[in-house]
Amino acid sequence: MQQVTLSTILVASLMLGGAHSPALAAETPHDPAKDARMEWWRDAKFGLFIHWGLYSVPAGTYKGEKTPKNYAEWIMYHMKIPYEEYSLLAKEFNPTQFDADEWAQLAHDAGMGYFILTTKHHDGFALFDSEVSDYDVMDASPFKRDIFGELAEAFRKKDMHVGAYYSHDIDWSHPQKWGGNTSAKGSMYNDWDFDVPKDDRTLFRKYLDEKSLPQVKELSVNYQPDLYWFDIPTMMKAEESKEFLDLVREYTPNVVINGRLGKNGLYGDYKTPGDNGYFTTPQPGDWEAIVTMTESWGYKENPHEQKSPEELITRFSQVVSAGGNFVVNVGPKADGTLADYDVFILKAFADWMDVNSEAIHGTQHNPFQEFFPWGDCTVKGNALYLHVNEWKPGMRIELPRLMSTVSSVELLGDAERELTWKQADGSFDITLTGDPIHAAVSVVKVTFKESSVEVSPLSMATADGYHLESRYALSRGNKMIAMRHQNHNGSIVIDTRTGHHPGNGHVAWELNIEQPGTYTVIAEFEDSTGQTDVEDRTLTLKVDQNKKPALSSVVKISDIQDGKHPLGELEFKQSGKVEIALNAETKKRGSLYLKGFHLIRK
């Protein structure tokens, strides 16, 4: 992997006016038609991803050699297995123990509202009855059962919705290589079987016309999915992505479409962050986090990583609090069963949701614009649900700027537990007692006399300027890799994540500049940044969308005094809304704990 020098970037860009609320300042006007088709999806909050295909046969190992990458479903690509050789796996794909009703029951018990099956992944093999291609489960395998059809029927019997993943752009069973779209490391297409002239899109267009578009039409007409999950529009032009949009809208007008149809989610109904990526604060519009239980999406024998139920349930709580949907993945085995660990995790979710589902389904995001050291929160009607993941007996939970009148406080799962609380002059706090209900997240329900929960606006203004605390930062981009938000005593952690690419996640502060002028900028760090193994950092500020920085300053770790380090001066030429964003890229050693920034007016 290419070495990347750490660079932390702050970007201040002008924003349009509007009421100050978490990520709502940039919210687009409501579309009644979209709101109608998205209603079930917004209420569901929780879904099941199923990555299944021929790759479950080798399960990450081919001819005694393990795939060099984490994703078992990419084994054909990573090990450059010829199509004529890989396609023979279809003769071994005979999942006789597959029981769609059993999977639907597990998902239903876990409180899920929908599933998404890989009807065709990048290897080109389809798990539905396709007349377009014989490279499918009905024609090429001894199983000869319509897997997608059986799952759709089973989940609908449980009043859950049906999602179809379809790799519309990449198909390694077809010649698609296009030299003009390859990276320095090579194409994402099958360039070991097929030698396609550079810049020749003829065969890619042939694939779209003869397989991809016709199969999507089959899915729409024959199965009427409630959701389409398209993947990686690498070579797709905008007008070609629009063909898929028009096609599915013609045959399934109310279908929900994920954020990978068209570059940057051009035609999607909601955002889809990167694999295992998620936001930690509310975003403009709808979004969905997709998360694996191990390091792979497809089934992999003896995985290196297994996420604990506590980790996954905590992430689930965080995602829903940030206004997103959470979709957890399973990779079934070639025999049609789920791995024991997958079942274990799904049953752990079922146990947690049996107590706390009301804090998930039909809720809205955290109404406060800040992180809390104790956890997260959701809201529904006149109830506020506090998702406590740092439960300690005697600990106080304080909620700022709460305007609604509290009528009752209850611990879900233990209604008899007495929690002391008080409210006065806009402040409200609860004292926790006893042990947590759950090792991951215990939920406290706060009910109000009014019909809704009201929170007064946040102000970061001080007597001499502004204080941008880390707890007020909003997450942006797809992934936090070199930087973690609120992971150390309420600070943003700028650290080393060896073996990962830098990612494009960052955090941002929304700020209303009331008095234009010049401000001295001081970064504030925790005292722990004095450790000797921490590299110096470069902070760069921008005050508009231009590439030229308005301020650039090297933070020498040895020069940090009392946790503070001056960066220079920043000029705001006009009043109004701005977004001040922090980004980080690093391969350097050591962690830097950022508490926030002081902007002091001169």
Helices and strands as residue ranges (DSSP letters): E 7-14, H 32-44, E 46-50, G 54-56, E 61-62, E 65-66, G 72-74, H 75-78, H 83-86, G 87-92, H 100-109, E 114-120, H 147-157, E 161-166, G 179-181, H 202-207, I 208-212, H 213-223, E 227-230, H 238-251, E 256-257, G 263-265, E 288-291, H 309-321, E 325-330, H 340-356, G 357-359, E 375-380, E 383-388, E 396-399, E 406-411, E 420-424, E 427-431, E 442-448, E 461-462, E 465-469, G 470-472, E 474-476, E 483-488, E 491-494, E 506-513, E 517-525, G 527-530, E 537-542, E 551-555, G 557-559, E 564-572, E 576-585, E 592-601
